[in-house]
Amino acid sequence: MLTIDVIEGENARWCGPPPQGRVTVGAQVRAHGRELPATAEATEDGGVLVHLDERERGVAAGQSVVLYDGTRVIGSATITATRRATASTSSA
């Protein structure tokens, strides 16, 4: 499947100081796409790590991720990697 819920980005640009720890954000990965509920944190190497609340399809390296607090842009980055977070195994 092509669905992911973790986005890694580089060259993060912040509208103000980078957030300290994890912050609740809206993440947009397509120019006219919907805002996805997420948490984000600045990384020590100047990037960002975004954890989507739900999986999203078709997100790829090279795209941009834009982060919002309500209607205010708080930052953006170029996506370098995407993946699924490690899920717990359940028995069926």
Backbone hydrogen bonds, N-H to C=O, Kabsch-Sander energy under -0.5 kcal/mol:
donor,donor_aa,acceptor,acceptor_aa,energy
4,I,56,E,-2.7
5,D,83,R,-2.1
6,V,83,R,-2.0
7,I,50,V,-2.8
8,E,81,A,-2.9
9,G,48,V,-2.7
10,E,78,T,-2.6
12,A,46,G,-2.3
13,R,76,S,-2.9
15,C,74,I,-2.2
16,G,14,W,-1.4
21,G,19,P,-0.7
23,V,40,A,-2.4
25,V,38,A,-2.7
26,G,68,Y,-2.0
27,A,36,L,-2.9
28,Q,66,V,-2.5
33,G,30,R,-1.6
36,L,27,A,-3.1
38,A,25,V,-2.3
39,T,51,H,-2.0
40,A,23,V,-2.3
41,E,49,L,-1.7
43,T,47,G,-2.1
46,G,43,T,-1.8
48,V,9,G,-1.8
49,L,41,E,-2.4
50,V,7,I,-3.0
51,H,39,T,-2.9
52,L,5,D,-2.4
52,L,50,V,-0.6
53,D,37,P,-2.8
56,E,4,I,-2.6
58,G,2,L,-1.2
62,G,79,I,-3.0
63,Q,60,A,-1.7
65,V,77,A,-2.4
66,V,28,Q,-2.4
67,L,75,G,-3.2
68,Y,26,G,-2.8
69,D,72,R,-2.8
72,R,69,D,-1.7
74,I,67,L,-2.9
75,G,67,L,-1.3
76,S,13,R,-1.8
77,A,65,V,-1.8
78,T,10,E,-2.0
79,I,63,Q,-3.3
79,I,77,A,-0.5
80,T,8,E,-2.8
81,A,8,E,-1.5
83,R,6,V,-2.0
